[in-house]
Amino acid sequence: MKPIGKMGRAGLAAFIQEHLRGRGIDVVLCGGACVSIYSKGKYVSMDLDMVHTTLMAPKRSLVREVMLSMGFSENGRYFKHPGTDFFVEFPKGPPSVGEEPVKEIHDWHEATGILKIISPTDCVKDRLTWFYYDNDHQCLEQAILVARENVIDFGEIERWSANEGKSNLFQQIRERLLTKA
Protein backbone atom coordinates (compact mmCIF):
# COMPACT_ATOMS: atom_id res chain seq x y z
CA MET A 1 0.00 0.00 0.00
CA LYS A 2 1.10 3.54 -0.75
CA PRO A 3 2.38 5.69 2.09
CA ILE A 4 -0.12 8.29 3.29
CA GLY A 5 1.91 11.06 1.66
CA LYS A 6 1.33 9.52 -1.79
CA MET A 7 -2.43 9.06 -1.37
CA GLY A 8 -4.81 11.41 -3.13
CA ARG A 9 -7.91 12.87 -1.52
CA ALA A 10 -10.26 9.94 -2.25
CA GLY A 11 -7.66 7.28 -1.44
CA LEU A 12 -6.75 8.88 1.88
CA ALA A 13 -10.41 9.33 2.83
CA ALA A 14 -11.09 5.65 2.03
CA PHE A 15 -8.02 4.59 4.04
CA ILE A 16 -9.19 6.56 7.07
CA GLN A 17 -12.77 5.31 6.73
CA GLU A 18 -11.58 1.67 6.58
CA HIS A 19 -9.65 2.10 9.82
CA LEU A 20 -12.59 3.80 11.51
CA ARG A 21 -15.05 1.11 10.32
CA GLY A 22 -12.74 -1.49 11.79
CA ARG A 23 -13.49 0.08 15.17
CA GLY A 24 -17.24 0.41 14.55
CA ILE A 25 -17.22 4.06 13.46
CA ASP A 26 -19.16 4.70 10.24
CA VAL A 27 -18.49 8.05 8.54
CA VAL A 28 -19.19 9.60 5.15
CA LEU A 29 -17.10 12.17 3.28
CA CYS A 30 -18.92 15.50 2.95
CA GLY A 31 -18.14 19.15 2.29
CA GLY A 32 -15.43 20.74 0.18
CA ALA A 33 -13.53 17.47 -0.39
CA CYS A 34 -16.57 16.18 -2.27
CA VAL A 35 -16.57 19.32 -4.40
CA SER A 36 -12.88 18.71 -5.17
CA ILE A 37 -13.57 15.12 -6.18
CA TYR A 38 -16.74 15.81 -8.18
CA SER A 39 -15.30 18.90 -9.92
CA LYS A 40 -12.29 16.83 -11.02
CA GLY A 41 -9.96 19.18 -9.17
CA LYS A 42 -11.36 22.46 -10.49
CA TYR A 43 -11.97 23.34 -6.85
CA VAL A 44 -9.37 22.41 -4.24
CA SER A 45 -10.12 21.70 -0.61
CA MET A 46 -7.47 20.36 1.72
CA ASP A 47 -9.84 19.27 4.47
CA LEU A 48 -11.59 15.93 4.69
CA ASP A 49 -14.88 16.30 6.54
CA MET A 50 -15.85 12.89 7.90
CA VAL A 51 -19.40 13.03 9.24
CA HIS A 52 -20.66 10.14 11.35
CA THR A 53 -23.80 8.51 9.99
CA THR A 54 -25.60 7.72 13.24
CA LEU A 55 -27.58 9.89 15.65
CA MET A 56 -25.22 8.93 18.47
CA ALA A 57 -21.77 10.36 17.81
CA PRO A 58 -18.81 8.07 18.41
CA LYS A 59 -16.71 9.01 21.41
CA ARG A 60 -14.02 11.49 20.45
CA SER A 61 -11.54 9.43 22.46
CA LEU A 62 -12.15 6.41 20.19
CA VAL A 63 -11.84 8.53 17.04
CA ARG A 64 -8.61 10.01 18.45
CA GLU A 65 -7.25 6.54 19.24
CA VAL A 66 -7.87 5.35 15.65
CA MET A 67 -6.41 8.49 14.10
CA LEU A 68 -3.31 8.40 16.32
CA SER A 69 -2.78 4.73 15.40
CA MET A 70 -2.45 5.83 11.74
CA GLY A 71 0.14 8.49 12.60
CA PHE A 72 -2.14 11.51 12.79
CA SER A 73 -1.87 14.07 15.57
CA GLU A 74 -4.72 16.08 17.00
CA ASN A 75 -4.59 19.84 16.61
CA GLY A 76 -7.75 21.41 18.06
CA ARG A 77 -10.69 20.02 16.14
CA TYR A 78 -8.51 18.72 13.27
CA PHE A 79 -6.23 15.76 12.75
CA LYS A 80 -3.04 16.19 10.74
CA HIS A 81 -0.50 13.69 9.42
CA PRO A 82 3.10 14.80 8.80
CA GLY A 83 3.13 13.03 5.42
CA THR A 84 0.27 14.96 3.82
CA ASP A 85 -1.15 18.46 3.48
CA PHE A 86 -4.69 17.15 3.97
CA PHE A 87 -6.30 17.55 7.38
CA VAL A 88 -9.27 15.69 8.79
CA GLU A 89 -12.25 16.99 10.74
CA PHE A 90 -15.23 15.17 12.22
CA PRO A 91 -18.23 17.55 12.10
CA LYS A 92 -21.39 16.62 13.95
CA GLY A 93 -23.66 14.16 12.13
CA PRO A 94 -25.63 12.59 10.77
CA PRO A 95 -25.04 14.18 7.36
CA SER A 96 -27.72 16.65 6.29
CA VAL A 97 -28.42 19.28 3.67
CA GLY A 98 -30.43 22.13 5.09
CA GLU A 99 -33.35 20.64 7.00
CA GLU A 100 -33.16 17.18 5.39
CA PRO A 101 -30.89 14.19 5.80
CA VAL A 102 -28.55 13.35 2.94
CA LYS A 103 -30.50 11.09 0.57
CA GLU A 104 -27.80 9.12 -1.18
CA ILE A 105 -24.38 7.87 -0.12
CA HIS A 106 -22.17 6.24 -2.75
CA ASP A 107 -19.54 3.58 -2.15
CA TRP A 108 -16.39 4.08 -4.21
CA HIS A 109 -13.85 1.31 -4.36
CA GLU A 110 -10.37 2.74 -3.96
CA ALA A 111 -7.11 0.80 -3.69
CA THR A 112 -7.03 1.84 -0.02
CA GLY A 113 -10.58 0.70 0.81
CA ILE A 114 -14.20 1.71 0.34
CA LEU A 115 -14.94 5.41 0.34
CA LYS A 116 -18.39 6.45 1.48
CA ILE A 117 -19.19 9.81 -0.13
CA ILE A 118 -22.37 11.85 -0.53
CA SER A 119 -23.83 11.79 -4.06
CA PRO A 120 -23.16 14.59 -6.54
CA THR A 121 -26.80 15.73 -6.16
CA ASP A 122 -26.45 15.93 -2.37
CA CYS A 123 -23.10 17.68 -2.83
CA VAL A 124 -24.84 20.38 -4.89
CA LYS A 125 -27.55 20.68 -2.22
CA ASP A 126 -24.85 20.96 0.47
CA ARG A 127 -23.19 23.84 -1.36
CA LEU A 128 -26.55 25.50 -2.06
CA THR A 129 -27.35 25.34 1.66
CA TRP A 130 -24.44 27.72 2.29
CA PHE A 131 -25.56 29.94 -0.56
CA TYR A 132 -29.22 29.98 0.50
CA TYR A 133 -28.64 30.66 4.18
CA ASP A 134 -25.30 32.51 4.30
CA ASN A 135 -25.29 34.19 0.88
CA ASP A 136 -21.97 32.41 0.20
CA HIS A 137 -21.40 32.97 -3.51
CA GLN A 138 -18.25 30.82 -3.51
CA CYS A 139 -20.43 27.87 -2.52
CA LEU A 140 -22.80 28.67 -5.38
CA GLU A 141 -19.82 28.53 -7.76
CA GLN A 142 -18.80 25.19 -6.22
CA ALA A 143 -22.33 23.84 -6.77
CA ILE A 144 -22.11 24.92 -10.41
CA LEU A 145 -18.74 23.16 -10.84
CA VAL A 146 -20.19 19.91 -9.48
CA ALA A 147 -23.34 20.24 -11.60
CA ARG A 148 -21.29 20.74 -14.77
CA GLU A 149 -19.16 17.63 -14.24
CA ASN A 150 -21.78 15.14 -13.01
CA VAL A 151 -25.24 13.77 -13.58
CA ILE A 152 -27.45 15.71 -11.19
CA ASP A 153 -31.11 15.17 -10.31
CA PHE A 154 -32.33 18.74 -10.83
CA GLY A 155 -35.92 17.73 -10.03
CA GLU A 156 -34.67 16.63 -6.60
CA ILE A 157 -32.78 19.89 -6.12
CA GLU A 158 -35.89 21.86 -7.09
CA ARG A 159 -38.05 19.81 -4.67
CA TRP A 160 -35.49 20.23 -1.88
CA SER A 161 -35.17 23.96 -2.55
CA ALA A 162 -38.96 24.33 -2.25
CA ASN A 163 -38.92 22.45 1.07
CA GLU A 164 -36.20 24.82 2.27
CA GLY A 165 -38.42 27.78 1.30
CA LYS A 166 -35.95 28.81 -1.41
CA SER A 167 -37.90 28.18 -4.63
CA ASN A 168 -37.53 31.78 -5.81
CA LEU A 169 -33.78 31.73 -5.24
CA PHE A 170 -33.47 28.36 -6.98
CA GLN A 171 -35.34 29.73 -10.03
CA GLN A 172 -32.87 32.64 -10.16
CA ILE A 173 -29.84 30.30 -10.33
CA ARG A 174 -31.41 27.34 -12.15
CA GLU A 175 -29.97 28.16 -15.60
CA ARG A 176 -26.46 28.53 -14.18
CA LEU A 177 -26.74 25.07 -12.63
CA LEU A 178 -28.14 23.50 -15.80
CA THR A 179 -25.62 24.99 -18.23
CA LYS A 180 -22.81 22.62 -19.10
CA ALA A 181 -19.47 24.33 -19.69
C-alpha positions as semicolon CSV with decimal commas, in nm:
position;residue;x (nm);y (nm);z (nm)
1;M;0,000;0,000;0,000
2;K;0,110;0,354;-0,075
3;P;0,238;0,569;0,209
4;I;-0,012;0,829;0,329
5;G;0,191;1,106;0,166
6;K;0,133;0,952;-0,179
7;M;-0,243;0,906;-0,137
8;G;-0,481;1,141;-0,313
9;R;-0,791;1,287;-0,152
10;A;-1,026;0,994;-0,225
11;G;-0,766;0,728;-0,144
12;L;-0,675;0,888;0,188
13;A;-1,041;0,933;0,283
14;A;-1,109;0,565;0,203
15;F;-0,802;0,459;0,404
16;I;-0,919;0,656;0,707
17;Q;-1,277;0,531;0,673
18;E;-1,158;0,167;0,658
19;H;-0,965;0,210;0,982
20;L;-1,259;0,380;1,151
21;R;-1,505;0,111;1,032
22;G;-1,274;-0,149;1,179
23;R;-1,349;0,008;1,517
24;G;-1,724;0,041;1,455
25;I;-1,722;0,406;1,346
26;D;-1,916;0,470;1,024
27;V;-1,849;0,805;0,854
28;V;-1,919;0,960;0,515
29;L;-1,710;1,217;0,328
30;C;-1,892;1,550;0,295
31;G;-1,814;1,915;0,229
32;G;-1,543;2,074;0,018
33;A;-1,353;1,747;-0,039
34;C;-1,657;1,618;-0,227
35;V;-1,657;1,932;-0,440
36;S;-1,288;1,871;-0,517
37;I;-1,357;1,512;-0,618
38;Y;-1,674;1,581;-0,818
39;S;-1,530;1,890;-0,992
40;K;-1,229;1,683;-1,102
41;G;-0,996;1,918;-0,917
42;K;-1,136;2,246;-1,049
43;Y;-1,197;2,334;-0,685
44;V;-0,937;2,241;-0,424
45;S;-1,012;2,170;-0,061
46;M;-0,747;2,036;0,172
47;D;-0,984;1,927;0,447
48;L;-1,159;1,593;0,469
49;D;-1,488;1,630;0,654
50;M;-1,585;1,289;0,790
51;V;-1,940;1,303;0,924
52;H;-2,066;1,014;1,135
53;T;-2,380;0,851;0,999
54;T;-2,560;0,772;1,324
55;L;-2,758;0,989;1,565
56;M;-2,522;0,893;1,847
57;A;-2,177;1,036;1,781
58;P;-1,881;0,807;1,841
59;K;-1,671;0,901;2,141
60;R;-1,402;1,149;2,045
61;S;-1,154;0,943;2,246
62;L;-1,215;0,641;2,019
63;V;-1,184;0,853;1,704
64;R;-0,861;1,001;1,845
65;E;-0,725;0,654;1,924
66;V;-0,787;0,535;1,565
67;M;-0,641;0,849;1,410
68;L;-0,331;0,840;1,632
69;S;-0,278;0,473;1,540
70;M;-0,245;0,583;1,174
71;G;0,014;0,849;1,260
72;F;-0,214;1,151;1,279
73;S;-0,187;1,407;1,557
74;E;-0,472;1,608;1,700
75;N;-0,459;1,984;1,661
76;G;-0,775;2,141;1,806
77;R;-1,069;2,002;1,614
78;Y;-0,851;1,872;1,327
79;F;-0,623;1,576;1,275
80;K;-0,304;1,619;1,074
81;H;-0,050;1,369;0,942
82;P;0,310;1,480;0,880
83;G;0,313;1,303;0,542
84;T;0,027;1,496;0,382
85;D;-0,115;1,846;0,348
86;F;-0,469;1,715;0,397
87;F;-0,630;1,755;0,738
88;V;-0,927;1,569;0,879
89;E;-1,225;1,699;1,074
90;F;-1,523;1,517;1,222
91;P;-1,823;1,755;1,210
92;K;-2,139;1,662;1,395
93;G;-2,366;1,416;1,213
94;P;-2,563;1,259;1,077
95;P;-2,504;1,418;0,736
96;S;-2,772;1,665;0,629
97;V;-2,842;1,928;0,367
98;G;-3,043;2,213;0,509
99;E;-3,335;2,064;0,700
100;E;-3,316;1,718;0,539
101;P;-3,089;1,419;0,580
102;V;-2,855;1,335;0,294
103;K;-3,050;1,109;0,057
104;E;-2,780;0,912;-0,118
105;I;-2,438;0,787;-0,012
106;H;-2,217;0,624;-0,275
107;D;-1,954;0,358;-0,215
108;W;-1,639;0,408;-0,421
109;H;-1,385;0,131;-0,436
110;E;-1,037;0,274;-0,396
111;A;-0,711;0,080;-0,369
112;T;-0,703;0,184;-0,002
113;G;-1,058;0,070;0,081
114;I;-1,420;0,171;0,034
115;L;-1,494;0,541;0,034
116;K;-1,839;0,645;0,148
117;I;-1,919;0,981;-0,013
118;I;-2,237;1,185;-0,053
119;S;-2,383;1,179;-0,406
120;P;-2,316;1,459;-0,654
121;T;-2,680;1,573;-0,616
122;D;-2,645;1,593;-0,237
123;C;-2,310;1,768;-0,283
124;V;-2,484;2,038;-0,489
125;K;-2,755;2,068;-0,222
126;D;-2,485;2,096;0,047
127;R;-2,319;2,384;-0,136
128;L;-2,655;2,550;-0,206
129;T;-2,735;2,534;0,166
130;W;-2,444;2,772;0,229
131;F;-2,556;2,994;-0,056
132;Y;-2,922;2,998;0,050
133;Y;-2,864;3,066;0,418
134;D;-2,530;3,251;0,430
135;N;-2,529;3,419;0,088
136;D;-2,197;3,241;0,020
137;H;-2,140;3,297;-0,351
138;Q;-1,825;3,082;-0,351
139;C;-2,043;2,787;-0,252
140;L;-2,280;2,867;-0,538
141;E;-1,982;2,853;-0,776
142;Q;-1,880;2,519;-0,622
143;A;-2,233;2,384;-0,677
144;I;-2,211;2,492;-1,041
145;L;-1,874;2,316;-1,084
146;V;-2,019;1,991;-0,948
147;A;-2,334;2,024;-1,160
148;R;-2,129;2,074;-1,477
149;E;-1,916;1,763;-1,424
150;N;-2,178;1,514;-1,301
151;V;-2,524;1,377;-1,358
152;I;-2,745;1,571;-1,119
153;D;-3,111;1,517;-1,031
154;F;-3,233;1,874;-1,083
155;G;-3,592;1,773;-1,003
156;E;-3,467;1,663;-0,660
157;I;-3,278;1,989;-0,612
158;E;-3,589;2,186;-0,709
159;R;-3,805;1,981;-0,467
160;W;-3,549;2,023;-0,188
161;S;-3,517;2,396;-0,255
162;A;-3,896;2,433;-0,225
163;N;-3,892;2,245;0,107
164;E;-3,620;2,482;0,227
165;G;-3,842;2,778;0,130
166;K;-3,595;2,881;-0,141
167;S;-3,790;2,818;-0,463
168;N;-3,753;3,178;-0,581
169;L;-3,378;3,173;-0,524
170;F;-3,347;2,836;-0,698
171;Q;-3,534;2,973;-1,003
172;Q;-3,287;3,264;-1,016
173;I;-2,984;3,030;-1,033
174;R;-3,141;2,734;-1,215
175;E;-2,997;2,816;-1,560
176;R;-2,646;2,853;-1,418
177;L;-2,674;2,507;-1,263
178;L;-2,814;2,350;-1,580
179;T;-2,562;2,499;-1,823
180;K;-2,281;2,262;-1,910
181;A;-1,947;2,433;-1,969
